[in-house]
Amino acid sequence: MSKHKLILSIFIFTLILTLICPFVFAEDKISENNKYENQLIDENSAINGEGTVVNVSANSETQKDPKVTETEENVESSTSETMITETNATPNDVYLIQDSVTIDYIVDGNVYVIADTVNIDAQIIGNAYICANNINISQQGYVSNSLFAISNNITIQGIVYDLYTTSENLTIEGYVYRDVHSVAKKLELLGTIGRNAFLKTSEISCSKIIYAENNIDVLSTFQGKVVGNLNYSAPSEIKIPEGTVDGKIKYEPEVISTNNYLSTAISFVVLTIALWLLIKWLSPKFINKAETLLKTKPLSVVGFGILGLIVIPLVSIALMLLNVTSSVGILFLALYFVLICISISIFIIALNNVICSKIKFDKAIKQFVILVILSIVTWLLTIIPYAGSVFVLIYMILGLGIIVKNILAKKEEKAKE
């Protein structure tokens, strides 16, 4: 390969990665008061709102009726029953894939969990990455760093340092030491957020009263608290009770912008064109093989697409669970992500070649025009409500099947040689 081809290939590949990975990662500066972040909490200590350790009487009992009026009171009610010993600590990262997971031991590292139900009843001295139907952090639960969670229902009764969630329902009865970044249909804030809250939600509830059986006597009262600012986006403005937020409340109405659709469409079309140019430049035979596969072996393409969609992530996770091959597993998972991102464009490129062959469009400019039209039509089908997700799945399976079949075909050719 010539030097000019190599430079152009690197440029186009960089452009592709820029289009399929439009994410901006930022890190918060760690506060100087964070020196107790990895410190174990015993039965006689807790962390107050200023980041210092305060004593909690060993004879004190956890309040079943926590009325949050002061930050320190909330922390005491969340941690007064917490007792952690070093005898049951795990000094490594934990990887779990089970139906039900209960972490009732100290984890001196990060936690990665995929399950139906996850219960955290002890301290995690690191980050927690959880994907589950239900996530429960009890009063004994404490995530020293950040919790990243995707779930239907999330309930936090203990302590979390930073919270990043996407869920149907999010209930905070305990204490989030710093910030909350959450997308939830309903947020029930009955505990304390130590700094700022950044929310996208339809409903926010900040108080709860539990009555006796006679519906007159009050058994318990819960009141939420945001020590810093509350920034939220919702279909309509939500009435926040006075005294709930110490800082400022900023509301942004949800607006469906046509600019978002336009930018997404342009990015999708540009990605497809960039891939088409790259393949025509480096491996023009790939397009012809992809066309042949769609014409002659469509069922085989679908089969290998489904197989690739399921097997690759399972193999990646299995490799990640083994300490020796964890880096290989992460690499496989990254490769899988890239293949998923380009799979629809690969399918469009193959279909474009099929159509151009049928209507006898041999010139590149004509093929380019058909490619742009196909890309736009395909993208429009993917944004149809409900049906769009089905189209996306079909396109991904076909595109992934074409890629996998081509890789296997090349290996067969090399084996024959």
Number of C-alpha atoms within 10 A of each C-alpha: 6 6 8 9 13 12 11 13 17 13 12 17 15 11 16 22 14 13 17 16 12 9 8 5 5 6 5 5 6 8 8 8 10 12 11 14 15 15 12 20 22 17 18 19 19 22 21 19 20 12 16 12 15 14 14 19 12 12 10 12 12 15 14 10 13 20 18 22 16 13 21 16 15 24 26 27 26 27 29 25 20 24 15 19 13 10 8 11 16 14 12 11 18 17 17 15 15 13 12 14 18 13 17 17 19 22 23 20 16 20 21 16 19 19 18 16 19 23 17 22 21 26 28 31 23 20 22 23 17 21 22 22 18 20 24 19 25 21 24 21 27 28 28 25 21 23 21 18 20 20 21 17 19 24 18 25 23 29 27 27 21 21 21 16 20 20 21 17 19 24 19 22 27 30 29 28 28 20 21 24 18 21 22 24 17 18 23 19 24 25 30 27 31 23 20 22 23 17 20 24 22 18 17 20 17 19 18 14 11 14 13 10 9 7 9 9 10 12 13 14 16 18 21 27 24 25 23 18 19 22 16 23 19 18 13 13 15 15 10 14 12 7 13 19 19 15 14 13 13 12 16 13 12 15 9 8 8 9 9 10 14 11 11 14 17 16 17 21 20 18 23 25 19 17 19 20 16 20 17 13 12 13 11 13 11 16 21 13 16 24 22 15 19 20 12 10 12 14 13 16 24 21 16 21 25 18 15 21 19 11 12 16 19 14 14 22 19 15 20 20 18 13 10 10 14 16 14 15 23 16 15 19 20 14 15 17 15 15 19 18 20 21 24 25 26 26 24 21 27 25 20 23 21 19 16 18 13 9 8 12 15 11 9 10 10 12 19 18 12 19 25 18 14 19 24 15 11 21 21 13 15 17 14 12 9 9 11 16 14 14 18 17 15 17 22 25 25 27 28 30 30 29 23 17 20 17 11 11 13 11 12 11 9 9 8 7 6
